[in-house]
Amino acid sequence: MIVSAGAVVGDGVVHRPGWLAIRDGTIDHVGSGAPPSAPDLEFPSGTVVPGFVDQHVHGGGGASYTDGDPDQVRAAAAFHRAHGTTTTVTSTVSASPDELAGIVARLAPLVRDGVSAGIHLEGPWIAHSRCGAHAPDRLRAPDLAEIDRLLEIADGTIVMVTIAPELPGALDAVDRLVAAGVLVAVGHTDATYAQTRAALDRGARVATHLFNAMAPLGHREPGPVLALTEDPRVVVELIGDGVHLHPALVADVQRTVGSARTSLVTDAMVAAGMADGDYVLGSLDVYVADGVARLRSNDAIAGSTATMDALFVRTVAGLVAEPDPMTRDDALLAASAMCSTTPARVLGRSDIGLLTVGRRADLVVLDEELQVQHVTGIDINNASGAATEGSAS
């Protein structure tokens, strides 16, 4: 199969026009100009990008990942796939030990079936002072026996765990998780700079939604933000929805840290793509007004209602804006890296995240306004029906 388009965002270059040759589901060639033969799929004004990879998402389209219900997980994954997210990590919220064990037991088969790219335990080993939209009565210090139980139940399907490094036993937990091949993320934390550095030196490698639910940067105690951004081993998550972070800050982090160390994430919850109204996140009541999700109890932001295609559009627009504008092609490359290449690498996936020879033909076609026009395996004109059975990894 040959796919041609007005632009193909490749490995460090935007081909205008461009084309891809696909053989047995794998990219066989990427080129500029006219394809060698008549294309099977042609998008003259479209832009082809790698499928989006969301390493931090709790649900969407009226369905949730957080309790592990298989029908809900499949529905949420299909919703996000129709918005270009071809690989998703199912993120949980804090729960009691038995609740969490049950959630992991229900999610693990869905990872093996390819519906999810892995489980992210966001909590319960996080700080009460930075709990955000996590139920305070579900939080606790890390316990190695509980961690071992969850690892056994998951049998390799847990890919990431968020921990606050200042909690008692946190560094021992980092050691145990890293030894098991699990990514450790620092987040929901009031850790000092030194405590964060200690976790990084033990193997933590991700910043869970940088800036949000963590101690702010201080001139005498720089806290986790400086430790996470200055360490070249760390990839930082940014919720680039225009609500969690100012767009100028997103652009500044991209310039300072670089696209290769930045993953855009939705942190989306059940209300993504839905109307304003009342919802539930874990055990907490949430209301959505003007597209912003907040806890009923204290008005804290409760995840997002964003999708990755919306983050991509917003990021490109921000990077081409003043005061330090990129060219549109450079902005496309940067946004593609942050929405696809970097999170794929974080997850250890060398088969996706980049349109280059040998990778899976996992792609999204955007129109002139960068709206999703086509997703591998989905006819967007009939997305509600075709996406229902779609795989999200």
Secondary structure, DSSP 8 states (H G I E B T S, - for coil): -EEEEEEEE-SS-EESSEEEEEETTEEEEEEESS-SS--SEEEEEEEEEE-EEEEEE-EETTEESTT--HHHHHHHHHHHHHTTEEEEEEE-----HHHHHHHHHHHHHHHHTTS-S-EEEE-SSS-GGG-TTS-GGG-----HHHHHHHHHHHTT-EEEEEE-TTSTTHHHHHHHHHHTT-EEEE-SB---HHHHHHHHHTT--EETTTTTTB----SS--HHHHHHHH-TT-EEEE--SSSSS-HHHHHHHHHHH-GGGEEE---B-TTTTS-SEEEEETTEEEEEETTEEEETTT--B-SB---HHHHHHHHHHHHTSSSS---HHHHHHHHHIIIIIHHHHHTT-SSSSS-STTSB--EEEE-TTS-EEEETTB-GGGHHHHGGG----
